[in-house]
Amino acid sequence: MVAKEQIESYFRQLQDDICSALEAADGQGKFQQDLWQRPQGGGGRTRIIKGQHIEKGGVNFSAVFGDMPPAVAKGLEMDGGEFFASGVSIVLHPNNPLVPIIHMNVRYFESNDQWWFGGGIDLTPHYIEPEQARFFHEQLKQVCDQHHPDFYAKYKTWADDYFFLPHRKETRGVGGIFFDRLNEKKGLTKEACFAFVRAVGEAFAPTYIHLLHLNKDKVFGEQEKAWQRLRRGRYVEFNLVWDRGTKFGLHTGGRTESILMSLPPMASWAYDHQPTIGSKEAATLALLRKDVDWINHK
């Protein structure tokens, strides 16, 4: 059975590979690394990039262990004990508002005789281009279909439900896939679960870089930048109000700088902003809903 040391080593390498690919795609920015230690055990590598196309991006790796804090045990509905957790998390905020925001997380947790994997990828365009949303979902479906015929439909629905702002009644973006507590109870071996998580992680860079290259040189003006800031505001609302990972990390004494690297460099809020009827902003807003079949969307 695959050991936690192998999983940690893989996540370290995944961070390295993704950072190298993103630096090459940006063409100018270089990741700055911040090594940190958790006093109770373990630590991580926070890497931040500020480039010509990626205005602010973070690619984080962590591997922590020790006695499970009471708040963690309560959140996981467990009795406590020794634990180990490792993973990679990514959020990229582009400079050009015609390039989408993207998020990915892949993670592993074990305690006593329990273990599971979790993760996912979701896309948040400032302006939704249905053809690009289709491409994004096609890549994820290919990954899912190679590992289980039910994964894509199940995990797409999970993403639609999770990346949703109830107070706005809109999705954060065009969704993606999201899964948690993937283990042998779902009918898969540990090796099969790990293989799926690796495939998700390795799909990230080529998928996003394709979208980056499609859009990074497109012309935009102040109208698009203003809309980008408003959509970033929605991103902030989700991450601080609804995202369980952010809230869990802050409530349990996690490393604040690493947790909040997901926030954009600049965002704005306008009172009761309503896009002009028939505008491209209104068209995007109309598509921010659950259960859109992006692969067959017309």
C-alpha positions as CSV (number, residue, x, y, z in Angstrom):
1,M,0.0,0.0,0.0
2,V,1.3,3.5,-0.9
3,A,2.9,5.2,2.1
4,K,2.4,8.7,3.3
5,E,6.0,9.5,2.6
6,Q,5.4,8.6,-1.1
7,I,2.4,10.9,-1.2
8,E,4.3,13.8,0.4
9,S,7.2,13.4,-2.0
10,Y,4.8,13.4,-5.0
11,F,3.1,16.6,-3.8
12,R,6.5,18.3,-3.4
13,Q,7.4,17.3,-7.0
14,L,3.9,18.4,-8.2
15,Q,4.5,21.9,-6.7
16,D,7.9,22.1,-8.4
17,D,6.6,21.0,-11.8
18,I,3.6,23.4,-11.8
19,C,5.8,26.3,-10.7
20,S,8.2,25.6,-13.5
21,A,5.4,25.4,-16.1
22,L,3.8,28.6,-14.9
23,E,7.1,30.6,-14.9
24,A,7.7,29.5,-18.5
25,A,4.1,30.4,-19.5
26,D,4.3,33.8,-17.8
27,G,7.7,34.6,-19.4
28,Q,8.7,37.1,-16.7
29,G,7.5,36.3,-13.2
30,K,9.5,34.1,-10.9
31,F,8.1,32.4,-7.8
32,Q,9.3,33.7,-4.4
33,Q,9.5,30.9,-1.8
34,D,8.6,31.2,1.8
35,L,9.5,28.2,3.9
36,W,7.6,27.8,7.2
37,Q,7.5,25.4,10.1
38,R,4.5,24.3,12.1
39,P,5.5,24.3,15.8
40,Q,3.5,21.2,16.5
41,G,5.0,19.3,13.6
42,G,5.7,19.7,9.8
43,G,5.6,22.7,7.7
44,G,5.4,23.8,4.1
45,R,6.6,25.9,1.1
46,T,4.5,28.9,0.1
47,R,5.4,30.2,-3.4
48,I,4.0,33.5,-4.7
49,I,4.4,34.8,-8.3
50,K,3.9,38.3,-9.6
51,G,4.4,38.3,-13.3
52,Q,3.4,40.0,-16.6
53,H,0.4,37.7,-17.1
54,I,-0.2,36.3,-13.7
55,E,-0.8,39.4,-11.5
56,K,-0.8,37.3,-8.3
57,G,-0.5,33.6,-8.0
58,G,0.2,31.2,-5.2
59,V,1.3,27.5,-5.4
60,N,1.5,26.1,-1.9
61,F,2.7,22.8,-0.5
62,S,2.3,21.6,3.0
63,A,2.9,18.4,5.1
64,V,1.9,18.6,8.7
65,F,1.5,16.1,11.5
66,G,1.2,15.6,15.2
67,D,-1.6,15.4,17.8
68,M,-4.9,16.4,16.2
69,P,-6.1,19.7,17.5
70,P,-9.6,19.5,19.1
71,A,-11.0,21.9,16.6
72,V,-9.7,19.7,13.7
73,A,-11.1,16.6,15.3
74,K,-14.5,18.3,15.7
75,G,-14.5,19.5,12.1
76,L,-13.7,16.1,10.8
77,E,-16.1,14.4,13.2
78,M,-13.2,12.3,14.7
79,D,-12.1,11.4,18.2
80,G,-8.6,12.8,17.7
81,G,-5.2,11.1,17.9
82,E,-2.1,11.4,15.7
83,F,-2.7,12.7,12.2
84,F,-0.8,13.5,9.0
85,A,-2.0,15.8,6.2
86,S,-0.3,16.9,3.0
87,G,-1.3,18.6,-0.2
88,V,-0.9,21.3,-2.9
89,S,-3.2,24.3,-3.3
90,I,-3.2,26.9,-6.1
91,V,-5.0,30.1,-6.9
92,L,-4.0,32.3,-9.9
93,H,-5.3,35.8,-10.5
94,P,-4.4,37.0,-14.0
95,N,-3.7,40.6,-15.1
96,N,-5.8,40.5,-18.2
97,P,-9.5,40.3,-17.3
98,L,-10.1,38.1,-20.3
99,V,-8.0,35.4,-18.7
100,P,-9.9,33.4,-16.1
101,I,-9.0,32.8,-12.4
102,I,-8.3,29.2,-11.5
103,H,-8.1,27.2,-8.3
104,M,-6.8,23.7,-7.6
105,N,-6.3,21.7,-4.5
106,V,-5.2,18.1,-4.1
107,R,-4.7,16.7,-0.6
108,Y,-4.3,13.6,1.6
109,F,-5.2,13.0,5.2
110,E,-4.7,10.0,7.6
111,S,-5.2,9.3,11.2
112,N,-4.9,6.0,13.0
113,D,-6.4,3.5,10.5
114,Q,-8.4,6.1,8.5
115,W,-7.2,7.8,5.3
116,W,-8.7,9.7,2.4
117,F,-7.9,12.0,-0.6
118,G,-9.7,15.1,-1.7
119,G,-9.3,17.9,-4.1
120,G,-10.6,19.4,-7.4
121,I,-10.2,22.2,-9.9
122,D,-12.6,25.0,-10.7
123,L,-12.5,27.9,-13.2
124,T,-13.7,31.4,-12.6
125,P,-13.8,33.5,-15.8
126,H,-14.4,37.2,-15.4
127,Y,-16.1,36.9,-18.8
128,I,-17.5,33.5,-19.7
129,E,-16.6,32.1,-23.1
130,P,-18.7,28.9,-23.5
131,E,-16.2,27.3,-25.9
132,Q,-13.5,27.8,-23.3
133,A,-15.7,26.5,-20.5
134,R,-16.4,23.4,-22.8
135,F,-12.6,22.9,-23.3
136,F,-12.0,23.1,-19.5
137,H,-14.7,20.6,-18.7
138,E,-13.7,18.2,-21.5
139,Q,-10.2,18.0,-19.9
140,L,-11.6,17.2,-16.5
141,K,-14.0,14.7,-17.9
142,Q,-11.2,12.9,-19.7
143,V,-9.3,12.6,-16.5
144,C,-12.3,11.4,-14.6
145,D,-13.4,8.9,-17.2
146,Q,-9.9,7.2,-17.1
147,H,-10.5,6.3,-13.5
148,H,-14.2,5.8,-13.0
149,P,-17.3,6.3,-15.3
150,D,-19.3,8.0,-12.6
151,F,-16.6,10.5,-11.4
152,Y,-17.2,13.4,-13.8
153,A,-21.0,13.7,-13.3
154,K,-20.7,13.2,-9.6
155,Y,-17.8,15.5,-8.9
156,K,-19.1,18.2,-11.3
157,T,-22.4,18.4,-9.4
158,W,-20.4,18.5,-6.2
159,A,-18.4,21.5,-7.5
160,D,-21.6,23.2,-8.7
161,D,-23.0,22.9,-5.2
162,Y,-19.8,23.8,-3.4
163,F,-18.6,26.8,-5.4
164,F,-21.9,28.6,-5.0
165,L,-22.6,32.0,-3.3
166,P,-26.1,31.5,-1.7
167,H,-26.4,35.2,-0.7
168,R,-25.9,36.1,-4.4
169,K,-27.6,33.1,-5.8
170,E,-24.8,32.6,-8.3
171,T,-22.0,30.2,-8.9
172,R,-18.4,31.4,-8.4
173,G,-17.6,30.6,-12.0
174,V,-18.2,27.7,-14.4
175,G,-17.4,25.0,-11.8
176,G,-15.2,22.0,-12.5
177,I,-14.9,19.0,-10.2
178,F,-14.7,18.7,-6.4
179,F,-14.3,15.6,-4.3
180,D,-13.5,14.7,-0.7
181,R,-12.9,11.7,1.6
182,L,-12.1,9.5,-1.4
183,N,-11.1,6.1,0.1
184,E,-11.6,2.4,0.0
185,K,-15.2,2.8,1.2
186,K,-15.9,4.3,-2.2
187,G,-14.9,1.0,-3.8
188,L,-11.3,2.0,-4.8
189,T,-7.9,0.9,-3.5
190,K,-5.6,3.4,-2.0
191,E,-3.4,3.1,-5.1
192,A,-6.3,3.8,-7.4
193,C,-7.3,6.9,-5.3
194,F,-3.8,8.2,-5.4
195,A,-3.6,7.6,-9.2
196,F,-6.7,9.7,-9.7
197,V,-5.4,12.5,-7.5
198,R,-2.2,12.5,-9.5
199,A,-4.1,12.7,-12.8
200,V,-6.1,15.7,-11.5
201,G,-2.9,17.5,-10.3
202,E,-1.1,16.8,-13.6
203,A,-4.0,18.1,-15.7
204,F,-3.8,21.6,-14.1
205,A,-0.8,23.2,-15.8
206,P,-1.5,22.2,-19.5
207,T,-5.2,23.0,-19.1
208,Y,-4.7,26.5,-17.6
209,I,-1.7,27.4,-19.8
210,H,-3.8,26.7,-22.9
211,L,-6.5,29.1,-21.6
212,L,-3.8,31.7,-20.6
213,H,-2.3,31.6,-24.1
214,L,-5.7,32.0,-25.7
215,N,-6.5,35.2,-23.9
216,K,-3.4,36.9,-22.4
217,D,-2.8,39.2,-25.4
218,K,-6.4,40.2,-26.0
219,V,-7.1,43.9,-25.8
220,F,-9.1,45.2,-22.8
221,G,-10.0,48.6,-21.3
222,E,-11.2,50.2,-18.1
223,Q,-14.7,48.7,-18.5
224,E,-13.2,45.2,-18.4
225,K,-10.8,46.0,-15.5
226,A,-13.7,47.4,-13.5
227,W,-15.7,44.3,-14.1
228,Q,-12.7,42.2,-13.2
229,R,-12.5,44.0,-9.8
230,L,-16.2,43.3,-9.1
231,R,-15.8,39.7,-10.0
232,R,-12.8,39.4,-7.8
233,G,-15.0,40.9,-5.0
234,R,-17.3,37.9,-5.4
235,Y,-14.3,35.6,-5.2
236,V,-13.3,37.2,-1.9
237,E,-16.9,36.9,-0.6
238,F,-16.9,33.1,-1.3
239,N,-13.4,32.5,0.1
240,L,-14.1,34.4,3.4
241,V,-17.7,33.7,3.9
242,W,-18.4,30.2,2.5
243,D,-15.1,28.3,1.8
244,R,-14.8,25.6,4.4
245,G,-11.1,25.2,3.9
246,T,-10.4,28.9,4.5
247,K,-12.6,29.1,7.6
248,F,-11.2,25.8,8.9
249,G,-7.6,27.0,8.5
250,L,-8.2,30.3,10.2
251,H,-10.3,28.9,13.0
252,T,-7.7,26.2,13.8
253,G,-4.6,28.4,13.9
254,G,-3.3,27.7,10.4
255,R,-0.7,29.9,8.8
256,T,-2.6,33.0,7.8
257,E,-0.4,34.2,5.0
258,S,-0.6,30.8,3.2
259,I,-4.4,30.5,3.7
260,L,-5.1,34.0,2.4
261,M,-2.8,33.8,-0.6
262,S,-6.0,33.0,-2.5
263,L,-7.2,36.6,-2.3
264,P,-6.7,38.8,-5.3
265,P,-4.3,41.8,-5.3
266,M,-7.2,44.2,-5.9
267,A,-11.0,43.9,-5.7
268,S,-14.0,46.2,-5.5
269,W,-17.6,46.4,-4.5
270,A,-20.2,48.7,-6.0
271,Y,-23.6,49.2,-4.3
272,D,-26.3,47.3,-6.1
273,H,-24.3,47.1,-9.3
274,Q,-26.5,46.0,-12.3
275,P,-24.8,45.3,-15.6
276,T,-26.3,46.9,-18.7
277,I,-29.0,44.8,-20.3
278,G,-27.5,43.1,-23.4
279,S,-23.9,43.7,-22.3
280,K,-21.2,41.0,-22.2
281,E,-21.2,41.5,-18.4
282,A,-24.9,40.7,-18.2
283,A,-24.3,37.6,-20.4
284,T,-21.7,36.3,-18.0
285,L,-23.9,36.9,-15.0
286,A,-26.8,35.0,-16.6
287,L,-24.5,31.9,-17.0
288,L,-23.4,31.8,-13.3
289,R,-25.8,29.1,-12.3
290,K,-25.7,25.5,-11.3
291,D,-26.1,22.4,-13.5
292,V,-25.0,23.9,-16.8
293,D,-23.9,21.1,-19.2
294,W,-20.8,23.0,-20.4
295,I,-19.6,20.2,-22.7
296,N,-22.9,20.3,-24.7
297,H,-23.7,23.9,-24.1
298,K,-24.8,25.9,-27.2
